[in-house]
């Protein structure tokens, strides 16, 4: 998707809305559906910003219990767009090469950086039993708790 932003850069107060599905990145993450991206590029007193969000749905597998589930997240998009820089070392600004701009790479980067390190089916997921593999979210297993091996010599005294 391309946005024509010449008028936005030239007219303070002007806003250009966008609403589309992010295509072309489905082979990198197991999306349940393409991310829905919506927002606007607006000029506030000469400062051009891109603001919006991306609704993400992944077909995921829990990192603790291996259960399949759908991960949903709303990724915020907030960037300041410029056509030129006074200083080359500014990470807060997105330098455009022209007024025709595709936000896809920027949105993809925001999605990836907002992903949690571990995908869990629930915040309180108990995971799997280390010995028998029972999913502890579905019920307790019948494994006896292992004693501390440092106390094994004392167990022989009984």
ABEGO torsion letter per residue (X at the ends): XBBBAAAAAABBGBBBBBBBBBBGAAAABBBABBBBBBEBBBBBGGBBBBBEBBBBBBBBBBAAAGBBBBBBBBBBBBBBBBABBABAABAABBBBABABBBAAAAAAAAAAAABBABBBABAABAEBBAAAGBBAAAEBBABBBBBBAAAAAAAAAX
